[in-house]
């Protein structure tokens, strides 16, 4: 889950992001799945009360890591959220998470 990457220590959350991406590259081919993506990829500048811009730094690290991936690495990244409107637009640009798939509530219990 996205929130599990976040810590209260300065710089540690960004290091956690780097570590997760390093492990994915080492395990390629693999799928990275970020649940509750909105918790770590909120639109920049809207992360009020996050301890001095920690949310923005984590998002910047995610963007940097995604840009460092190329097609040959065979790492497929998926993110899930209930709030796609809160995701930073830079994360949704072509070459990153550029396909949005809506999965509705089930029709039957």
N, C-alpha and C positions, 0 to 999 in steps of 0.2 A: 504494500500500500504506500502511496505517496507520502502520507504523514510520517511514516516510520523512518524516512530519510532525514527528517528535521530534528535538530537538537538545540539545546539552549546555549551551546558554546560557539563563540565566534569562529567561523571558517570550517567548523566540523560538518555542517550540513552539505556544504559544497564538496568537501572531501568524500562524503558518503555518496554523492551523485557520481563523482569521478570513479569511485570504487565499483559501483554497480555497473557502470558502462564498461570499465576495464574487464570485469568478470564476464559480461555479455560478449565482448570481443574475443575473449579467451575461449569461451564455450561455443562460439559460432560453428555451425548455424544454430541459431536460437531465436526465441521470441521473448521480448521484454514486454511485460504487461504492467502498466501503472494504473492501479485502481485509485479512485478519488483524485484524479489528475488536477482538478480545480484547487486542491489544497496546496499544491506545489507549483502551479503554473498560472496563478492569477494574473490578470492584466497588470503590467508594471505601473507603479504609482498608486495602485489601489490596495496595497498591502498594509493598511494602517494597523498600528500596534504590533508590528512583527519584530520588534527589537532592532531598530536601526537599519531597515532595508534588507533584512535577511531573506525575505521572500523574493525580492528582486535579484539578489545575488544567486540564489538557488536556481531561479529561472534562467538567468544568464549562463550559469554553468551547464544546465540541461541543453540550452541552445548551442553552446560551444561543443558539447559532446556529440550532439546530433549532427552538427556540421562536420565533425571529424570522422563520421562514419561515411563509408562509400558503399556502393552497391556490391563490391566484392567481399565485404565483411560478413554478409549473410546474417545480419541482425535485423529482425522485423520488430518494429516498435508499435505497440497498441496502448491507447489510453482510454479509460472509461470515466465518465462524469455524469452527474445529474444536472450540472450547470455549465453547458458549453458556452453560454454567454459570458462567463467569467474568465475563460481561457484567453491568455495573451495572444493577440493576432499573429505575432511573429512565430509562434509555435505551429500555427495552422497554415503557414505559407507552403507553396510547392517545395517538395524535397524534404519536408519534415512530416508533420501529421496532417497531410493534405486531403484525406478522405474522411468525411463525416458520415457515419452510418447510424441512423436512428433506430433504436430497438424499442418498440412500444411495450406497454404493459401486456401481460398475457390476457387472452380473451376468456379463458376458463380458469377456475381456481385449481 
